Amino acid sequence: MDKHEKHEAAGAPADAGLDERIDEALRESFPASDPPSWTLGPERHAAAAEAGDQGKVRIYGRPGNAAAYAIRDFLHRCDVPFEWVQLHDDAPAEPLCVFPDGTRMAAPTIRQITDKLGWFRNPSRTEYDLAIYGAGPAGLSAAVYAAADGLSTVLVERWALGGQAGSTSRIENYLGFDQGVSGAELAERARRQADKFGVEILLAREGRGAELQPGRGVGILEDGTRIVARASICATGVAYRCLGLPDENRFLGAGLYYGAGASEAPLTAGEHVFVVGGGNSAGQAAMHFAPRAQQVSIVIRDDSLRRTLSQYLLDRIEAAPNVEVLARTEVTALHGNGMLREITLRHNGSGTERRVPTRWLFVCIGGDPQTSWAESIGMVRDQSGYIVTGPDLPRGRLPGWPLDRDPYYLETSFPGVFAIGDVRHNAVRRCAAAVGEGAMAVAFVHRVLDGS
């Protein structure tokens, strides 16, 4: 799966007049005296290719467009070079993607983009030794170790490689990367390893259910595709937690973003950015925005960051002149017409509220496990929905457990099905821990497949 390989056009814009409307909008958005060489027509794109820009996907659209943000976020996480071209407010509402070969796609879905890039595929086998669901650090690690050991392995990911770690601007405490590494780069390196060992990667495919029995598991994807495997690993991670405010969905991708938002950092130049959360992901996001933004405000309910943040991040935040911490504070309301314009902050000590103008609010307050499928089949979970594994399962004879042996460490209440990474009860939520669990789970998968 070579990301930089060219492919035939996956489709044409639905609107036959789109090219003309986009070109007209571009002419109005940029001075006619000095238009950028890549903004108008195929000839301009050809000139850009000669200038060495041929590898980039270009996204044209209005500011605050949620669909355009989803595309930027996906391409950033997949380590695909792209350029965002912001148009005036009277430009066509739908974003337009122009691919290196000149293909134009209006408001493409992620599925259509993966198709165009040549990444979308169907299972090539009727049965695999191992099926892994979720391609964060844990799932990628398991895939690399399993395939390196000779197991036929399929890796299914509903969005982009890297999981939540893939959106992190820089991981600085991961062993062996003394200068730090972005989540997207780490995921891309892991993808290349997995590809080298023969892992079959299915992107933009979401699991919706499962049929499990000893020695054979069937994962059912949203389009009805069935993945049959002798053993399975769940590494689906967590979904970003929301603020729980009225009309929150209305501003998603239009000023409100969940996670570190690494793809958006270049767009925040000279702006006032707010980051909600006191963990490392929030601290990393704040420091990623700080070199560009005029001011970064970290909003936390606690008295300080000292109990929740790694010391190296705490030192940097305290030393950054344009980063402030708003302690004992929370966001209580969002305001705007189509795009976020203001937020209401309440100080929990005094109870006072104030409205602050901003177009950038990033929420990094943890997440909820993606285990609705596990509930539907009766897999043991804790009260928060995390999957319970190994020694944390009920002691003594587990109801419904059909084997004479006890569940292995990382094994769920279903034989041959393992859970690793953030989705697991009592997991150590560190990138290195997730990678280690991926390797460990494969060792137990071998025992299951060997019948020992």
QUISULNOR-V480828 format. One record per helix or strand of 2 or more residues. SS is the DSSP state (a for helix, b for strand). FROM is the first residue (numbers start at 1). LEN is the number of residues. If there is no record, write none. Layout:
# QUISULNOR-V480828
<<SS;FROM;LEN> <SS;FROM;LEN>>
This chain:
# QUISULNOR-V480828
<<a;18;12> <a;32;3> <a;41;13> <b;57;6> <a;66;12> <b;82;6> <b;96;3> <b;104;3> <a;110;7> <b;128;6> <a;137;12> <b;153;4> <a;163;5> <a;183;14> <b;200;3> <b;207;7> <b;216;6> <b;226;9> <b;238;3> <a;248;4> <b;256;3> <a;262;7> <b;272;5> <a;280;11> <b;295;5> <a;311;9> <b;323;4> <b;329;8> <b;340;8> <b;353;5> <b;360;4> <b;367;3> <a;372;6> <a;390;3> <b;417;3> <a;421;3> <a;431;20>>
